Amino acid sequence: MASVVKINVLTVPAEQREVLEKRFAARAGSVENSDGFEWFELLRPLEGTDQYLVYTRWRSEADFEAWMAGSMRGAHKPAEGGTGGTGGEQPKPAATGSTLWSFEVVQSAGPKQSDEG
């Protein structure tokens, strides 16, 4: 069975970039222990676009769906009784738009291991 890749394309205005990156850093670890999780990367645009890419790789579509239905919901909701000066309101999203792309891994490669040693 081939791994699946999910890329969430987030449109983020320049003034919200730092907010988005801090929010991802604050919830570091929330996906890593999920069954079937294989990889995560947050990709910051360098030029020509305001879209961040959130790359995750999963053992199967079922593992991704299970995470979406379970732990992801907890990772994306505000802390219970959280303060932070917002009076309990949920913080404004840093992204102004989101699109989810789905792919199946057909080929992959990593660095070749040296035979020396």
OpenMM code with the backbone's topology and positions (N, CA, C; nanometers):
from openmm import Vec3, app, unit

residues = "MET ALA SER VAL VAL LYS ILE ASN VAL LEU THR VAL PRO ALA GLU GLN ARG GLU VAL LEU GLU LYS ARG PHE ALA ALA ARG ALA GLY SER VAL GLU ASN SER ASP GLY PHE GLU TRP PHE GLU LEU LEU ARG PRO LEU GLU GLY THR ASP GLN TYR LEU VAL TYR THR ARG TRP ARG SER GLU ALA ASP PHE GLU ALA TRP MET ALA GLY SER MET ARG GLY ALA HIS LYS PRO ALA GLU GLY GLY THR GLY GLY THR GLY GLY GLU GLN PRO LYS PRO ALA ALA THR GLY SER THR LEU TRP SER PHE GLU VAL VAL GLN SER ALA GLY PRO LYS GLN SER ASP GLU GLY".split()
positions = [
    Vec3(0.0856, -0.1180, 0.0000),
    Vec3(0.0000, 0.0000, 0.0000),
    Vec3(0.0904, 0.1246, 0.0000),
    Vec3(0.0594, 0.2196, -0.0854),
    Vec3(0.1401, 0.3411, -0.0982),
    Vec3(0.0985, 0.4444, 0.0061),
    Vec3(0.1945, 0.5205, 0.0525),
    Vec3(0.1650, 0.6315, 0.1430),
    Vec3(0.0823, 0.7366, 0.0695),
    Vec3(0.0120, 0.8196, 0.1477),
    Vec3(-0.0607, 0.9325, 0.0900),
    Vec3(-0.0035, 1.0614, 0.1464),
    Vec3(-0.0052, 1.1636, 0.0628),
    Vec3(0.0439, 1.2958, 0.1017),
    Vec3(-0.0732, 1.3921, 0.0988),
    Vec3(-0.0842, 1.4729, 0.2019),
    Vec3(-0.1859, 1.5779, 0.2092),
    Vec3(-0.1119, 1.7105, 0.2186),
    Vec3(-0.1449, 1.8013, 0.1287),
    Vec3(-0.0840, 1.9332, 0.1299),
    Vec3(-0.1956, 2.0342, 0.1484),
    Vec3(-0.1935, 2.1022, 0.2615),
    Vec3(-0.2906, 2.2072, 0.2885),
    Vec3(-0.2281, 2.3376, 0.2422),
    Vec3(-0.2902, 2.4016, 0.1439),
    Vec3(-0.2401, 2.5267, 0.0876),
    Vec3(-0.3100, 2.6409, 0.1615),
    Vec3(-0.2327, 2.7158, 0.2399),
    Vec3(-0.2885, 2.8241, 0.3211),
    Vec3(-0.2483, 2.9588, 0.2637),
    Vec3(-0.3463, 3.0416, 0.2308),
    Vec3(-0.3197, 3.1777, 0.1860),
    Vec3(-0.3033, 3.2640, 0.3104),
    Vec3(-0.1827, 3.3220, 0.3262),
    Vec3(-0.1497, 3.3947, 0.4488),
    Vec3(-0.0979, 3.5336, 0.4134),
    Vec3(-0.1712, 3.6396, 0.4517),
    Vec3(-0.1221, 3.7748, 0.4271),
    Vec3(0.0112, 3.7975, 0.4996),
    Vec3(0.0967, 3.8811, 0.4426),
    Vec3(0.2314, 3.9041, 0.4973),
    Vec3(0.2285, 3.9365, 0.6467),
    Vec3(0.1315, 4.0159, 0.6904),
    Vec3(0.1268, 4.0573, 0.8314),
    Vec3(0.0855, 3.9435, 0.9247),
    Vec3(0.0402, 3.8306, 0.8695),
    Vec3(-0.0029, 3.7175, 0.9519),
    Vec3(0.0966, 3.6014, 0.9503),
    Vec3(0.2053, 3.6138, 0.8738),
    Vec3(0.3009, 3.5036, 0.8628),
    Vec3(0.3576, 3.4616, 0.9974),
    Vec3(0.4032, 3.5583, 1.0748),
    Vec3(0.4620, 3.5269, 1.2052),
    Vec3(0.3595, 3.4597, 1.2958),
    Vec3(0.2353, 3.5075, 1.2926),
    Vec3(0.1273, 3.4492, 1.3736),
    Vec3(0.1081, 3.3019, 1.3360),
    Vec3(0.1000, 3.2739, 1.2060),
    Vec3(0.0808, 3.1363, 1.1596),
    Vec3(0.1954, 3.0471, 1.2064),
    Vec3(0.3193, 3.0921, 1.1871),
    Vec3(0.4345, 3.0100, 1.2239),
    Vec3(0.4401, 2.9853, 1.3740),
    Vec3(0.4056, 3.0852, 1.4535),
    Vec3(0.4042, 3.0673, 1.5995),
    Vec3(0.2963, 2.9682, 1.6412),
    Vec3(0.1822, 2.9722, 1.5753),
    Vec3(0.0738, 2.8790, 1.6094),
    Vec3(0.1146, 2.7352, 1.5775),
    Vec3(0.1810, 2.7157, 1.4636),
    Vec3(0.2276, 2.5804, 1.4315),
    Vec3(0.3338, 2.5357, 1.5312),
    Vec3(0.4258, 2.6247, 1.5684),
    Vec3(0.5305, 2.5897, 1.6644),
    Vec3(0.4691, 2.5546, 1.8001),
    Vec3(0.3629, 2.6245, 1.8386),
    Vec3(0.2999, 2.6021, 1.9685),
    Vec3(0.2334, 2.4655, 1.9768),
    Vec3(0.1903, 2.4123, 1.8644),
    Vec3(0.1267, 2.2814, 1.8699),
    Vec3(0.2172, 2.1716, 1.8155),
    Vec3(0.3459, 2.1984, 1.8132),
    Vec3(0.4428, 2.0963, 1.7697),
    Vec3(0.4209, 1.9697, 1.8513),
    Vec3(0.4209, 1.8571, 1.7844),
    Vec3(0.4030, 1.7302, 1.8534),
    Vec3(0.2607, 1.6796, 1.8510),
    Vec3(0.1652, 1.7639, 1.8094),
    Vec3(0.0255, 1.7207, 1.8160),
    Vec3(-0.0103, 1.6169, 1.7105),
    Vec3(0.0700, 1.6027, 1.6065),
    Vec3(0.0402, 1.5045, 1.5019),
    Vec3(0.1372, 1.3863, 1.5055),
    Vec3(0.2551, 1.4069, 1.5604),
    Vec3(0.3628, 1.3075, 1.5512),
    Vec3(0.3295, 1.1721, 1.6124),
    Vec3(0.2421, 1.1683, 1.7107),
    Vec3(0.2086, 1.0413, 1.7757),
    Vec3(0.0849, 0.9754, 1.7158),
    Vec3(0.0315, 1.0321, 1.6081),
    Vec3(-0.0880, 0.9762, 1.5457),
    Vec3(-0.0540, 0.8487, 1.4694),
    Vec3(-0.1409, 0.7498, 1.4802),
    Vec3(-0.1201, 0.6236, 1.4106),
    Vec3(-0.1152, 0.6482, 1.2601),
    Vec3(-0.0118, 0.5974, 1.1957),
    Vec3(0.0014, 0.6104, 1.0513),
    Vec3(0.0702, 0.7365, 1.0042),
    Vec3(0.1006, 0.8280, 1.0965),
    Vec3(0.1700, 0.9518, 1.0581),
    Vec3(0.3132, 0.9199, 1.0179),
    Vec3(0.3599, 0.9798, 0.9064),
    Vec3(0.4956, 0.9555, 0.8592),
    Vec3(0.5824, 1.0815, 0.8521),
    Vec3(0.5257, 1.1975, 0.8192),
    Vec3(0.6107, 1.3160, 0.8025),
    Vec3(0.5280, 1.4432, 0.8045),
    Vec3(0.5880, 1.5541, 0.8509),
    Vec3(0.5257, 1.6872, 0.8499),
    Vec3(0.6295, 1.7910, 0.8108),
    Vec3(0.5889, 1.8886, 0.7323),
    Vec3(0.6710, 2.0068, 0.7045),
    Vec3(0.5789, 2.1262, 0.6837),
    Vec3(0.6162, 2.2404, 0.7405),
    Vec3(0.5503, 2.3680, 0.7131),
    Vec3(0.6440, 2.4435, 0.6201),
    Vec3(0.5965, 2.4737, 0.4992),
    Vec3(0.6804, 2.5364, 0.3977),
    Vec3(0.6416, 2.6831, 0.3789),
    Vec3(0.7366, 2.7728, 0.4055),
    Vec3(0.7164, 2.9171, 0.3926),
    Vec3(0.7513, 2.9604, 0.2496),
    Vec3(0.6645, 3.0398, 0.1871),
    Vec3(0.6955, 3.0867, 0.0516),
    Vec3(0.8127, 3.1854, 0.0537),
    Vec3(0.8974, 3.1759, -0.0477),
    Vec3(1.0116, 3.2672, -0.0576),
    Vec3(0.9829, 3.3841, -0.1505),
    Vec3(0.9098, 3.3596, -0.2575),
    Vec3(0.8823, 3.4683, -0.3516),
    Vec3(0.7624, 3.4335, -0.4380),
    Vec3(0.6928, 3.5364, -0.4812),
    Vec3(0.5883, 3.5196, -0.5811),
    Vec3(0.4543, 3.4673, -0.5333),
    Vec3(0.4387, 3.4381, -0.4054),
    Vec3(0.3103, 3.3873, -0.3564),
    Vec3(0.2951, 3.4173, -0.2073),
    Vec3(0.1712, 3.4164, -0.1615),
    Vec3(0.1437, 3.4323, -0.0186),
    Vec3(0.0890, 3.3013, 0.0373),
    Vec3(0.1192, 3.1893, -0.0301),
    Vec3(0.0664, 3.0607, 0.0123),
    Vec3(0.1719, 2.9742, 0.0799),
    Vec3(0.1404, 2.9358, 0.2037),
    Vec3(0.2200, 2.8378, 0.2777),
    Vec3(0.1698, 2.7000, 0.2392),
    Vec3(0.2590, 2.6006, 0.2449),
    Vec3(0.2183, 2.4625, 0.2236),
    Vec3(0.2418, 2.3846, 0.3522),
    Vec3(0.1390, 2.3149, 0.3984),
    Vec3(0.1501, 2.2280, 0.5144),
    Vec3(0.1498, 2.0857, 0.4594),
    Vec3(0.2682, 2.0227, 0.4630),
    Vec3(0.2882, 1.8911, 0.4022),
    Vec3(0.2836, 1.7846, 0.5110),
    Vec3(0.1947, 1.6871, 0.4937),
    Vec3(0.1949, 1.5703, 0.5825),
    Vec3(0.1890, 1.4448, 0.4957),
    Vec3(0.2573, 1.3395, 0.5429),
    Vec3(0.2547, 1.2106, 0.4738),
    Vec3(0.2023, 1.1068, 0.5722),
    Vec3(0.1143, 1.0201, 0.5213),
    Vec3(0.0447, 0.9207, 0.6023),
    Vec3(0.0595, 0.7825, 0.5416),
    Vec3(0.0565, 0.6824, 0.6249),
    Vec3(0.0637, 0.5426, 0.5804),
    Vec3(-0.0539, 0.5098, 0.4878),
    Vec3(-0.1722, 0.5663, 0.5170),
    Vec3(-0.2913, 0.5378, 0.4357),
    Vec3(-0.3922, 0.6507, 0.4484),
    Vec3(-0.4866, 0.6526, 0.3564),
    Vec3(-0.5967, 0.7490, 0.3615),
    Vec3(-0.6767, 0.7290, 0.4908),
    Vec3(-0.6945, 0.6042, 0.5312),
    Vec3(-0.7699, 0.5746, 0.6537),
    Vec3(-0.7026, 0.6357, 0.7765),
    Vec3(-0.5680, 0.6315, 0.7815),
    Vec3(-0.4966, 0.6917, 0.8949),
    Vec3(-0.5163, 0.8432, 0.8976),
    Vec3(-0.5113, 0.9057, 0.7801),
    Vec3(-0.5351, 1.0504, 0.7730),
    Vec3(-0.6767, 1.0830, 0.8186),
    Vec3(-0.7748, 1.0077, 0.7688),
    Vec3(-0.9149, 1.0315, 0.8054),
    Vec3(-0.9363, 1.0141, 0.9560),
    Vec3(-0.8709, 0.9138, 1.0151),
    Vec3(-0.8832, 0.8911, 1.1597),
    Vec3(-0.8261, 1.0093, 1.2371),
    Vec3(-0.7136, 1.0628, 1.1915),
    Vec3(-0.6551, 1.1802, 1.2570),
    Vec3(-0.7475, 1.3001, 1.2434),
    Vec3(-0.8043, 1.3185, 1.1226),
    Vec3(-0.8968, 1.4309, 1.1004),
    Vec3(-1.0171, 1.4222, 1.1942),
    Vec3(-1.0677, 1.3013, 1.2144),
    Vec3(-1.1872, 1.2824, 1.2968),
    Vec3(-1.1569, 1.2898, 1.4461),
    Vec3(-1.0308, 1.2650, 1.4831),
    Vec3(-0.9962, 1.2594, 1.6250),
    Vec3(-0.9029, 1.3690, 1.6700),
    Vec3(-0.7717, 1.3369, 1.6750),
    Vec3(-0.6748, 1.4290, 1.7344),
    Vec3(-0.6647, 1.5639, 1.6662),
    Vec3(-0.6878, 1.5715, 1.5350),
    Vec3(-0.6769, 1.7009, 1.4667),
    Vec3(-0.7761, 1.8010, 1.5233),
    Vec3(-0.8947, 1.7555, 1.5549),
    Vec3(-0.9957, 1.8468, 1.6099),
    Vec3(-0.9472, 1.9090, 1.7405),
    Vec3(-0.8820, 1.8289, 1.8236),
    Vec3(-0.8289, 1.8803, 1.9492),
    Vec3(-0.7145, 1.9775, 1.9278),
    Vec3(-0.6316, 1.9512, 1.8269),
    Vec3(-0.5164, 2.0372, 1.8000),
    Vec3(-0.5577, 2.1720, 1.7440),
    Vec3(-0.6766, 2.1825, 1.6839),
    Vec3(-0.7176, 2.3052, 1.6186),
    Vec3(-0.8226, 2.3842, 1.6952),
    Vec3(-0.8567, 2.3393, 1.8179),
    Vec3(-0.9526, 2.4190, 1.8938),
    Vec3(-0.8797, 2.4895, 2.0076),
    Vec3(-0.9339, 2.6030, 2.0544),
    Vec3(-0.8663, 2.6775, 2.1614),
    Vec3(-0.8656, 2.5989, 2.2918),
    Vec3(-0.7665, 2.6277, 2.3734),
    Vec3(-0.7551, 2.5603, 2.5030),
    Vec3(-0.8764, 2.5931, 2.5889),
    Vec3(-0.9239, 2.4947, 2.6641),
    Vec3(-1.0380, 2.5150, 2.7529),
    Vec3(-1.0038, 2.6204, 2.8569),
    Vec3(-1.0932, 2.7167, 2.8730),
    Vec3(-1.0723, 2.8203, 2.9736),
    Vec3(-0.9509, 2.9069, 2.9455),
    Vec3(-0.9012, 2.9035, 2.8236),
    Vec3(-0.7832, 2.9824, 2.7880),
    Vec3(-0.8117, 3.1298, 2.7988),
    Vec3(-0.7106, 3.2042, 2.8407),
    Vec3(-0.7280, 3.3490, 2.8507),
    Vec3(-0.6562, 3.4135, 2.7343),
    Vec3(-0.5490, 3.4834, 2.7601),
    Vec3(-0.4766, 3.5459, 2.6527),
    Vec3(-0.5378, 3.6772, 2.6104),
    Vec3(-0.6244, 3.7326, 2.6960),
    Vec3(-0.6776, 3.8646, 2.6699),
    Vec3(-0.7887, 3.8690, 2.5663),
    Vec3(-0.8391, 3.7548, 2.5224),
    Vec3(-0.9435, 3.7576, 2.4201),
    Vec3(-1.0819, 3.7341, 2.4800),
    Vec3(-1.0905, 3.7215, 2.6105),
    Vec3(-1.2205, 3.6999, 2.6730),
    Vec3(-1.2844, 3.5685, 2.6315),
    Vec3(-1.2022, 3.4669, 2.6015),
    Vec3(-1.2541, 3.3369, 2.5642),
    Vec3(-1.2863, 3.3243, 2.4167),
    Vec3(-1.2713, 3.4333, 2.3392),
    Vec3(-1.2978, 3.4248, 2.1961),
    Vec3(-1.1863, 3.3475, 2.1275),
    Vec3(-1.2232, 3.2772, 2.0215),
    Vec3(-1.1239, 3.2045, 1.9440),
    Vec3(-1.0419, 3.3052, 1.8638),
    Vec3(-0.9080, 3.2878, 1.8602),
    Vec3(-0.8260, 3.3817, 1.7845),
    Vec3(-0.8615, 3.3784, 1.6363),
    Vec3(-0.8457, 3.4924, 1.5719),
    Vec3(-0.8727, 3.5047, 1.4287),
    Vec3(-0.7759, 3.4155, 1.3506),
    Vec3(-0.8246, 3.3434, 1.2497),
    Vec3(-0.7338, 3.2608, 1.1697),
    Vec3(-0.6253, 3.3457, 1.1035),
    Vec3(-0.5032, 3.2926, 1.0963),
    Vec3(-0.3940, 3.3639, 1.0309),
    Vec3(-0.4078, 3.3541, 0.8789),
    Vec3(-0.4696, 3.2463, 0.8309),
    Vec3(-0.4866, 3.2262, 0.6870),
    Vec3(-0.6214, 3.2825, 0.6418),
    Vec3(-0.6251, 3.3352, 0.5200),
    Vec3(-0.7497, 3.3870, 0.4642),
    Vec3(-0.8153, 3.2863, 0.3708),
    Vec3(-0.7465, 3.1753, 0.3429),
    Vec3(-0.8018, 3.0724, 0.2566),
    Vec3(-0.7259, 2.9426, 0.2753),
    Vec3(-0.7893, 2.8311, 0.2397),
    Vec3(-0.7268, 2.6999, 0.2565),
    Vec3(-0.7800, 2.6033, 0.1508),
    Vec3(-0.6890, 2.5271, 0.0909),
    Vec3(-0.7243, 2.4236, -0.0051),
    Vec3(-0.6454, 2.2990, 0.0303),
    Vec3(-0.7090, 2.1827, 0.0269),
    Vec3(-0.6390, 2.0580, 0.0576),
    Vec3(-0.6146, 1.9802, -0.0702),
    Vec3(-0.4869, 1.9505, -0.0966),
    Vec3(-0.4481, 1.8670, -0.2105),
    Vec3(-0.4154, 1.7287, -0.1567),
    Vec3(-0.4496, 1.6248, -0.2322),
    Vec3(-0.4214, 1.4863, -0.1924),
    Vec3(-0.3444, 1.4154, -0.3029),
    Vec3(-0.2439, 1.3381, -0.2627),
    Vec3(-0.1596, 1.2661, -0.3567),
    Vec3(-0.1293, 1.1274, -0.3026),
    Vec3(-0.1020, 1.0347, -0.3927),
    Vec3(-0.0511, 0.9042, -0.3559),
    Vec3(0.0964, 0.9015, -0.3943),
    Vec3(0.1810, 0.8506, -0.3062),
    Vec3(0.3243, 0.8436, -0.3350),
    Vec3(0.3479, 0.7302, -0.4343),
    Vec3(0.4007, 0.7654, -0.5512),
    Vec3(0.4290, 0.6681, -0.6561),
    Vec3(0.5774, 0.6325, -0.6545),
    Vec3(0.6618, 0.7325, -0.6324),
    Vec3(0.8065, 0.7115, -0.6218),
    Vec3(0.8602, 0.8043, -0.5159),
    Vec3(0.9647, 0.7619, -0.4487),
    Vec3(1.0340, 0.8502, -0.3548),
    Vec3(1.1793, 0.8054, -0.3475),
    Vec3(1.2650, 0.8948, -0.3034),
    Vec3(1.4075, 0.8634, -0.2907),
    Vec3(1.4645, 0.9480, -0.1783),
    Vec3(1.5688, 0.8976, -0.1189),
    Vec3(1.6416, 0.9709, -0.0168),
    Vec3(1.7892, 0.9668, -0.0541),
    Vec3(1.8724, 1.0285, 0.0289),
    Vec3(2.0149, 1.0269, 0.0005),
    Vec3(2.0683, 0.8835, -0.0010),
    Vec3(2.1620, 0.8582, -0.0888),
    Vec3(2.2256, 0.7260, -0.0923),
    Vec3(2.3187, 0.7135, 0.0269),
    Vec3(2.3183, 0.5962, 0.0875),
    Vec3(2.4074, 0.5701, 0.2011),
    Vec3(2.5459, 0.5350, 0.1478),
    Vec3(2.6472, 0.5879, 0.2132),
    Vec3(2.7844, 0.5588, 0.1735),
    Vec3(2.8178, 0.4144, 0.2080),
    Vec3(2.8926, 0.3489, 0.1199),
    Vec3(2.9373, 0.2108, 0.1453),
    Vec3(3.0591, 0.2080, 0.2363),
    Vec3(3.1168, 0.3277, 0.2586),
    Vec3(3.2367, 0.3344, 0.3428),
    Vec3(3.1937, 0.3294, 0.4897),
    Vec3(3.2801, 0.2811, 0.5743),
    Vec3(3.2443, 0.2844, 0.7141),
    Vec3(3.3193, 0.1871, 0.7869),
] * unit.nanometer
topology = app.Topology()
chain = topology.addChain("A")
for resn in residues:
    res = topology.addResidue(resn, chain)
    for name in ("N", "CA", "C"):
        topology.addAtom(name, app.Element.getBySymbol(name[0]), res)
